[in-house]
Amino acid sequence: MPIDPTQPYDDNNIFARILRGEIPSTKVYEDDWAFAFEDINPQAANHTLVIPKGRYVSWDDFSAKASDAEIGGFVRAVGEVARAKGLVEPGYRLLANIGAHGGQEVPHLHVHIFGGERLGPMIARR
């Protein structure tokens, strides 16, 4: 069910539980700012999720409230993961769903990294 990106942070969301080690994940990367892991239902040959370690519901929440260090660290982590996966050439896609119209289902900011194959259109054609 899509979520409202302005709702309060839910400490029991699945990504918060992954960060606390309550739910297992296949870790790809971790530093002070971010944690990356493989998606359990991949939508491409490579489908990795990168989440900030802070309590942020969405990109909107993160961009408004995170410190410059958190923002910089998170953005750098996304790049580190893409490079470590060998996705820079021939390319990859980043996706962050925000709110009900954007299809966000987990109320913790997350960026999907898709790659490893030619990807289709950016959104479904009308």
N, C-alpha and C positions, 0 to 999 in steps of 0.2 A: 504494500500500500504506500503510495507516495506520501512524503512528509512535508510539513511546513518548515521552511528553513529558518523561521524566526522563533520556533519553539525553544524552550530551555533544553540544555544538553541533558541527555539521558545516560547516566553512568552504567546502565545495564545494556546498552546497545551492543550488538555483536562485535564491533570493532574495538570498543572499550574493553570487552572481555578478552579479545585476542591480545591486546596490548598488555593486559594483566596476566596473561598466560593461562587463563581459565579455559580457553578454547584453543586447540592446537592449530598451527598453521605451518606452511612451508615457507620459512623466512628466506628472503632474497637479500635484504639489506636492512641495516639498523644503524642509527647514529643518535646523537642527542635530540634531534628534531623530528625524525621520521622513522617509520617502520614500513617495510615493503614485504609483500608475500604473494604467493601465487593464488589466483582466483580458483575456487573449488569447482566452478562451472564455467570453464574458459570459453570465450566467444571468438577466439582467434588462436593461431598456433602459439603465440605468446600472449598471455593476459595476466598482467601483474597489477596489484593494487598498491598504492602508496598512500599512507595516512600520516597526518601529523600526530605527534605525541600529546599535543594539547587538546583541551576539551572544546572543540569547535564543531558546530552542527553542519555548516556548509561553507562554500567558498565566500559567500557574502559575509557570514559571521567572522570567518578567518581574516578576510581582508580589512574588516572594520576594527577588529579587536586584537589581533596578534601583534607581537612586537616585531620590529624590523628584523631582529635576529631570527625569530621563528619563521617569518616569511622567507627570508633569504635561505635559511637552512632547509626548509621544506622544498623550495624550488630547486635548489642544488641537489637535494636527494633524488628528486624525480629525474634530473639529468644524469646523475650517477647510475641509477638503475638502468636507464635506457642504454647508456654506454656499456655497462657491464654485460647487458644482454646482447650486445652487438647489433642494436637496432638502428643506429644513426644512419647507416647506409644499408639497405635502400630506403629506409624510412619507417616511421611508426605514427601512431595516432594517440593523442591524449584526450581523455574525456572526463569531465566532472559534471555530474547531474546535480542541479540545484532546484529544490522545490517540486511541487506537484506537477507543473507543466514540463519541467525538465526530467521528470521520472526518478527523482531521488528516493531511494527506498531505505537507506540506513542513515540515521541522523548523526553521522560523524563524517566530516569532510574526507573525501577520498578521491584520488585520481586513478583512473584506469589507464594503463599503458597497453596498447594493442600493437602487435607486430608479428614478424616472422612469416608473413604472407601478404599478397596483394589484398588490400581491404576494399570493400565496396563503397557505395556512396556514403557521404557523411551522415545524411538522414534519409529516411524512407521518402521516396518521391511520391507526390500527391497524384 
